[in-house]
Amino acid sequence: MKFAGAHILSIDQFERGDIEEIFRVADEMEPYALRRKVTRVLEGAILGNMFFEPSTRTRVSFGCAFNLLGGNVRETTGVQTSAIAKGESLYDTARVLSGYSDVICMRHPEPGSVAEFASASRVPVINGGDGANEHPTQALLDLYTIQKEIKAKGGALDGLRVAMIGDLRYGRTVHSLARLMALYKNMQIVLVSPVELAMPEKYIEKLREAGHVVDVSTELTPSIQHVDIVYSTRIQEERFASKEEADLYRGRFRLNQAIYTRYCEPNTVIMHPLPRDSRAEANELDKDLDENPNLAIFRQTDNGVLVRMALFALVLDVVDDVDKHAQRVNWYHTRG
């Protein structure tokens, strides 16, 4: 695809070569993300961060990524703090706010809403999550993390073995990741969930059409025995009619160190898009996994900054200029 000036709305707009280009640029962003160097390549540019659903990692990492490239961030959080609460349409909001920004990141609870907004925007729009539909940048950072973790163990994305666990019906992160994995070869994928929260059939079919072996299961322990990646997700409580309905499924698939040691291969990588639900009734990933070197959840969040920096650099067409505007840091800060 042609990145310069493009909206980033769906995984479906990418080919494999596009993903490899994003990951190549993300690798180049590491010195800046680690504060070893500073660049002012986007000095004077403004990111409009528009989040109409709760967010911590996505909102803050987009802002962080833009700041690290030298740009400024303006935020709108929550429907009630915006003119949408007064009845303003997405079209009007897009026309106005795109006049104040050079690029916009948007999260909205309605599927398809970000694409609708982008159709009226005068600047590139990046989808930060639209309801239960998609979360393309999360899928990109997830796959980037998988590639780094597996490569360090001598593996590759082609031939990957992965278990996706939890709320696969409403979890937009797994929807986008499944579409992304369809660009690769010879994967073995097991989808683990309650029957009522199974992965939508359209994503299963896309994976099978790509030639992957896809199994569907309701049992955790048999499903995690021969995989490279265990990708857990939380119950998407906000997508249910009530907390009581969500509670019916909470805590069904808990992973702790004892289960990991007994059933997983020694190098199996544990991932989660976060937030992980650590309440006693859920406890998806037990805190006793925190010292497990194969727990990659915080490496995922760090990688999110790299991938989002790469997307900004590509969409605003400054990839070749990042190093030209580099400076030494004026303060000392060590990051792993």
Secondary structure, DSSP 8 states (H G I E B T S, - for coil): ---TT--B--GGG--HHHHHHHHHHHHHTHHHHTTSEEE-TTTT-EEEEEESS--SHHHHHHHHHHHHTT-EEEEEESGGGSGGGGT--HHHHHHHHTTT-SEEEEEESSTTHHHHHHHH-SS-EEEEEETTTB-HHHHHHHHHHHHHHHHHTT--STT-EEEEES-TTT-HHHHHHHHHHTTSSS-EEEEE--GGG---HHHHHHHHHTT-EEEEES-SGGGGTT-SEEEE----GGGSS-HHHHHTTTTSS-B-HHHHHHHS-TT-EEE--S----STTT-SB-GGGTT-TTB-HHHHHHHHHHHHHHHHHHHTT-GGGTGGGEEE-SS-----
